Amino acid sequence: MKNQIKIVLDTEFTSLTQDAQLLSLALVAETGEKFYAEFNDYNPNSINKWVQENVIEHFEMNDVKGCVRVEDNTIKYKTDKERIVFYLTKWLQQFDEIQMWADVPHYDWVLFCELFGGSMNMPSNVHYMCLDLATLLLANGIDYRIERISLLDENEIPENYNAHNALSDAELTLVLLKKYSHDTKTT
């Protein structure tokens, strides 16, 4: 039997429109491995003022054109979509079977799947369906529209949390998933 692992996905993207493009993405595994990427080949003309001020300004690698950084259990890239897909595919291969989660994954999941040419072309260890925190909260009788950070005590908030940063938001979602999931089994 394959070992199934929960991985939380979060992305930041240009707009809430059909032609949205990824700006950044993060994956955080329940076992601690993290993947973070900032894209450098999106159309800058498709970014509105809010995204510029609340997302791009808080990127971790704004000071460089392209790089790879490894910090503890986190690998970070700033490069183009083609290279990110290559590195992401290699990173995903370390896991047997992946159960993907996201907060409200409607845009995140579609844009993630499009990296691989659609949900039917994703790596074989990634299920075509993404589970979501918002529904889990609703099932637990919690208002899914609530600001997520307000659901945690101060000591539960991930260190250096930065809203609208894909890595920070994925880390926060993983904490909430562990807190509200009835499946307490950890792999």
N, C-alpha and C positions, 0 to 999 in steps of 0.2 A: 504494500500500500504506500502511495506517495504521501510525503509530508506536506500538508497544506499550510500556507502562511498567509496572514493578513498583511496587505500592503495598502497604505493610504496614498491616494493621488490628489494633488492639488495643482491647478494651473492659474496663470494670469494670462489674459488675452486682450486683443486690441479693442473689442467692442462686443456688445450684446446684439450682434447681427449675424446673418447667415454667412457672411464672408469674413468672420472673425479669424484672426491669426494668433498663434501662440506667441507669447512674449517670454514666458518661463514655465517650467514644470518641475514638480518635486514628487518623489516617491519616498515614503518612509515605511520600512518594514517593522513589524512588531518585534523582531529580533535585533533591531538597532541599526541595520544598514540603511544608508540614505543616498539618494541620487538627486542632484539638483542641476538644472540647466537653464541658462539664459540664451535665448535666440538672438542672433545678430543680423538676420536676413528677413525681418518683417518689414512691411511698408509703413514707414513713420508717418505718412500722411493720413493713415487710418486711425491714429490715436487721438482721442479727445483730451481736453484739458484735465478732466478728472483722472483719467488713466495716467497721464503724464505726471501729475502731482502726487498721486496716491499709490502708484505701482512702480513706474520707471524710476522715479526719484529714490525709491527704496530698494532697488536692485543691489545685490551684493558685489557685483563686478562691473559697475559703471565706469570704472577707471581704466579698463583694458578693452582691447578689441577682440581678443581671443585667448583662451587659456584653459588649462586644466589644473585644478587644485584638489588636493586630498588632505582632509582634516579629520583625524581620528577615523571614524567609520563613515564619513561623508565624502563623496566624490562630487566635484562641482565642475561644470563646463560652461564656457561662453563661446559659442561657435554657431555654425549654420545648421539648419534642420537636418541635412543629410548626415552630417557627422554626429549630431545628437542621437539620431535614430540608430546609428551604428553602435555608439557607446551604450545607449539604453538597452538595446537588444543583448549586448554582452552582459550587462549588469543583471538583467532579468534571468539570464541562464543559470545563475547561482542557486535559484530556487526550484524545487520540484514542481509544486502546484501553487498557483497564486489565486487568492480570493481578494479581489480589488474592492476597495472602499473609497468613498469621497464624501464630502459634506453634502452639497447639492450638485450632483455630477452632470447635469444636463449638457452644459457646454464642455466641461472638462473631459468627459468620457468620449464625446464625439470627436473632439480635437485630438485626444490621445489615440483613438482608433485610426484616425486619418493619417497619423504618422506612419502607420504600417500599411496604408492603402485600404483601410476599412477593417471592420471587426472580424471578417473571415480570414484576414491575412496576418493576424497578430501572432506572436510567438505561441507555440502550442501549450505552454504551461500557464498562459493567461486566459482565464475564462472570458467569453465574449460579453458577459454581463457584469456591471458594476453595482455593488450594494451601496446604500446611502445612509449617512448619519441622520439626515432630516427625518426620514421615515422611522428610524430607530428611536429617535427622540419622541416622535408622535406616538409610537407604540408604547412608550414608557410614560405617557400622559404629560409630556413636556411640550410647551409651545415651541414648535420647530422654527418659528420666526424670531425667536429671542437671540440676542447677541451671544455668540458661543462662549466668549470668555467669561460672561457672567454666570455660567454654569459651573465654574471651577472656583475652588478656594485659592487664595493667593499662592500657596505653596504647591499647587497642582499645575500652575501655568508654566509652560516651557520657558527655560532660561532665555533671555534676550528676545522674547516674543515680539514680532513686528507684523502687525496686520497688513494684509494685502501683499505679503511676501509668500510665494508658494511654499517654500520650505517651512517657514514658521506656521503657516496655516495647516499644512499637512501634519506637522508635529502636534499642533493643538487638536486636530481632528482625531489623531491616534489616541491621545489622552482621553478624549471624550468617548471614543469607541470602547476603550477598556473600561471606563467608568460605567457606561450604560448598557454594555453588552451582557446578556445573561449567560453567554458562553465564556466562562472565565478560563478555559483551557488555553495555555500558552505553549507554543511550540518551541 
